[in-house]
């Protein structure tokens, strides 16, 4: 197996940073669906939902658990049979491909936030920069080589 490039460790750091934020926000929204725990209750009238349960589930699963699974997949690179081959793209491991998809989902999530509630809180900017760093690190030559599927 190829030696892991240092850019992979940076990528893992930013995926874990995203996961921490997703887990924190998701759990807080599920514990208090009114949004009061995060001081977001006044935003509910701007949203197409009556409480923060659905956004909380999204944050928990998509922005929390998914980056954790991707960090594991990038580090260990399990193939996982047909599922792994299904998500492999451009000769790269499924975790690499899924990381690019996660960045796309993150960009859409932030765009929808911007449209519905505005783009004014520091966490939104930090998340946008984090997503950009994840994308750039995933596209570095070292990470691309490391995630290439042999065979």
Secondary structure, DSSP 8 states (H G I E B T S, - for coil): -----HHHHHHHHHHHHHHHHHHHHHHHHHH-TTSGGGT-GGGGGGSSSSSSHHHHHHIIIIIIIHHHHHHHHHHH----HHHHHHH-BTTB-HHHHHHHHHHHHHHHHHHHHHHHH-S-SHHHHHHHHHHHHHHHHHTSHHHHHHTB---
